[in-house]
Amino acid sequence: MNDINILLLLPIAVIALVTVFLLIKHIRDMRISRSEEEFFEKMTAQYSENGVDTDLADKLYEHLAGFRVTKQTKIMYNFYLRWLAIYHIMICEYDKAMELLDTELPRTTEKIIDETGSSWFLCEHYVYRLIAAARMGDLDALEKYYSEAVDIFEEYLISENNKSYLINEAMITREIAHGRYSEAEAMIRPMFSVENAVINAAANTLMGRCAFGRGDTAGGNRYFDKAKAVTADSFKLECLEIKRSELIKKAKKR
């Protein structure tokens, strides 16, 4: 083969190599996309059935260790972060929850709203912002997030009203953080008329927080025991004890 033929073949060889490389990359991306979609579907099903627990959190952290944020996976990424933020709030690790909420991609949240036709994902973001700030005792941050959230909450409740009990819980938690226990209790009492074990447990837990906030440890423990009585899930029972322990420690410091 002479030099001219080699020179003619070199560009063809380079083009072929580039084409093969791009084809392999495309196939690899397709595989990642399919596997990511399958994982997301499994995690969504687990979350829908059991909520957030240690098993879900462990799987998410393991998965995120090798996760690649792309245009196709941004929505999934926001959901993973949100579920982990909820987990850390449940186990009273509020700083970590805030860090995860900070990491969420705002433009992707807007895309979720556009695709679902619901602003709940954004509402939920502020629900957990408010709860975390209130539990941390950071009243400046609490009021900052409240001022950002109040119009979003009102607009959502006018159009949907679904999951309004979570928004209500965030508002109650704000009242408790400011020491407005009578106002909080007035907001909590209607929750007891709802025939739902989760809401009933939340109502008792919130009443317990008011009691502990007043320095009534015995009353706080009674409410937490009532919350445990209507809670079957082992992880949620564990979380109730973590919360109770945190409140008892705070009460002792007063």
C-alpha positions in Angstrom: 0.0 0.0 0.0 1.6 3.3 -1.1 1.8 6.5 0.9 -1.1 8.2 -1.0 -3.5 5.3 -0.2 -2.5 5.5 3.5 -3.2 9.2 3.6 -6.6 8.7 1.9 -7.5 6.0 4.5 -6.4 7.9 7.6 -9.4 10.3 7.6 -11.8 7.4 7.0 -10.2 5.5 10.0 -10.5 8.6 12.2 -14.1 9.1 11.2 -14.8 5.4 11.9 -13.2 5.6 15.3 -15.1 8.7 16.2 -18.3 7.2 15.0 -17.7 4.0 17.1 -16.8 6.1 20.1 -20.0 8.2 19.8 -22.1 5.1 19.2 -20.7 3.4 22.4 -21.2 6.6 24.4 -24.8 6.8 23.1 -25.5 3.2 24.0 -23.9 3.7 27.5 -26.0 6.8 28.1 -29.1 4.8 27.0 -28.2 2.1 29.5 -27.7 4.6 32.3 -31.0 6.2 31.4 -32.9 2.9 31.5 -31.2 1.7 34.7 -31.9 5.1 36.3 -35.5 5.0 35.3 -35.9 1.5 36.8 -34.2 2.6 40.0 -36.4 5.7 40.2 -39.5 3.7 39.6 -38.5 1.3 42.4 -37.8 4.1 44.8 -41.0 5.9 44.0 -43.0 2.7 44.6 -41.1 2.1 47.9 -41.7 5.7 49.0 -45.4 5.6 48.0 -45.9 2.4 50.0 -43.7 3.0 53.1 -42.7 6.6 53.0 -39.1 7.5 54.0 -37.2 5.1 56.2 -33.6 4.0 56.7 -33.7 1.4 54.0 -34.8 3.9 51.4 -32.2 6.5 52.6 -29.4 3.9 52.5 -30.3 2.9 48.9 -30.5 6.5 47.8 -27.1 7.4 49.3 -25.5 4.4 47.8 -27.0 5.2 44.4 -26.0 8.9 44.6 -22.4 8.0 45.2 -22.1 7.1 41.5 -24.9 9.3 40.2 -24.4 11.6 37.2 -26.6 14.7 37.0 -27.6 15.1 33.4 -30.5 16.8 31.5 -32.3 13.5 31.7 -31.8 12.8 35.4 -32.3 16.3 37.0 -35.9 15.6 38.0 -34.9 12.3 39.5 -32.0 14.0 41.3 -34.4 16.5 42.9 -36.7 13.8 44.1 -33.8 11.8 45.7 -32.6 14.9 47.5 -36.1 15.7 48.7 -36.7 12.2 50.1 -33.4 12.3 51.9 -34.2 15.8 53.4 -37.4 14.3 54.8 -35.5 11.4 56.2 -33.1 13.7 58.0 -35.9 15.8 59.4 -37.5 12.6 60.7 -34.4 11.7 62.6 -33.8 15.3 63.9 -30.8 16.1 61.7 -32.1 19.5 60.6 -28.8 20.9 59.4 -28.4 18.0 57.0 -31.9 18.4 55.8 -31.3 22.1 55.0 -28.1 21.2 53.1 -30.1 18.8 50.9 -32.8 21.3 50.3 -30.2 23.9 49.4 -28.8 21.4 46.8 -32.1 21.0 44.9 -32.1 22.5 41.5 -34.7 25.4 41.3 -35.2 25.3 37.6 -35.8 21.6 37.7 -38.5 22.2 40.3 -40.1 24.6 37.9 -40.0 21.9 35.3 -41.7 19.4 37.7 -44.5 22.0 38.2 -44.9 22.4 34.5 -45.0 18.7 33.8 -47.3 17.7 36.7 -49.5 20.8 36.6 -49.2 21.0 40.4 -47.1 23.3 42.6 -47.0 20.7 45.4 -43.3 19.9 45.0 -42.4 23.6 45.6 -44.9 23.8 48.5 -43.3 20.7 50.1 -39.9 22.3 49.7 -41.0 25.2 51.9 -42.9 22.9 54.3 -39.7 21.2 55.2 -37.7 24.4 55.1 -40.1 25.9 57.8 -40.1 22.7 59.9 -36.3 22.4 59.9 -35.7 26.1 60.7 -38.3 26.0 63.4 -36.9 22.8 65.0 -33.4 24.4 64.9 -34.7 27.5 66.6 -33.4 29.7 63.8 -36.3 32.2 63.9 -34.6 34.6 61.4 -34.4 31.8 58.8 -37.9 30.6 59.7 -39.4 34.0 59.0 -37.4 34.4 55.8 -38.8 31.1 54.5 -42.3 31.9 55.8 -42.3 35.2 53.8 -41.3 33.3 50.7 -43.8 30.5 51.2 -47.0 32.1 52.4 -48.2 33.2 48.9 -47.1 29.9 47.4 -49.1 28.0 50.1 -52.2 30.1 49.6 -52.2 29.8 45.8 -51.8 26.0 46.2 -54.6 25.6 48.7 -57.0 27.6 46.5 -56.4 25.4 43.5 -55.9 22.0 45.1 -56.1 21.7 48.9 -54.5 18.2 48.7 -52.0 17.5 51.4 -53.0 20.7 53.2 -52.4 19.0 56.5 -48.6 19.2 55.9 -48.8 22.9 55.2 -50.9 23.2 58.4 -48.2 21.3 60.3 -45.5 23.7 59.0 -47.6 26.6 60.2 -48.2 25.0 63.6 -44.5 24.3 64.0 -43.8 28.0 63.3 -46.2 29.0 66.1 -44.5 26.5 68.5 -41.0 27.9 67.6 -42.2 31.3 68.6 -43.6 30.0 71.9 -47.1 30.7 70.9 -48.4 27.5 72.3 -52.1 28.4 72.8 -52.3 29.5 69.1 -50.6 26.3 68.1 -53.0 24.1 70.1 -56.0 25.9 68.6 -54.7 24.9 65.2 -53.9 21.3 66.2 -57.3 20.4 67.8 -59.2 20.1 64.5 -56.6 17.5 63.4 -58.0 15.1 66.0 -61.4 14.9 64.2 -59.7 13.5 61.0 -60.0 9.7 60.9 -56.4 9.1 59.7 -53.8 7.5 61.9 -50.9 9.5 60.4 -52.7 12.8 61.0 -53.7 11.7 64.5 -50.1 10.7 65.4 -48.9 14.1 64.0 -51.6 15.9 66.2 -50.5 14.1 69.3 -46.8 14.8 68.5 -47.5 18.5 68.0 -49.5 18.7 71.2 -46.6 17.0 72.9 -44.2 19.6 71.6 -46.4 22.3 73.1 -46.4 20.6 76.4 -42.6 20.1 76.4 -42.3 23.7 75.3 -44.2 24.8 78.4 -42.0 22.6 80.6 -44.7 20.0 81.1 -42.7 16.9 80.7 -45.4 14.5 82.0 -47.9 16.0 79.5 -45.4 15.8 76.7 -44.8 12.2 77.4 -48.5 11.4 77.5 -49.0 12.9 74.0 -46.0 11.1 72.6 -47.3 7.8 74.1 -50.7 8.5 72.3 -48.8 9.1 69.1 -47.0 5.8 69.5 -50.3 4.0 70.1 -51.6 4.8 66.7 -48.3 4.3 64.9 -47.5 0.8 63.6 -44.4 1.4 61.5 -41.2 0.5 63.3 -39.1 3.3 61.8 -41.7 6.0 62.7 -41.8 4.6 66.2 -38.1 5.0 66.4 -38.3 8.6 65.1 -40.9 9.4 67.8 -38.5 8.3 70.4 -35.7 10.4 68.8 -38.0 13.4 68.8 -39.1 12.8 72.4 -35.5 12.5 73.6 -34.6 15.8 71.8 -37.4 17.6 73.5 -36.6 16.2 76.9 -33.0 17.4 76.6 -34.2 20.9 75.6 -36.7 21.0 78.5 -33.9 20.2 80.9 -31.7 23.0 79.6 -34.4 25.6 80.3 
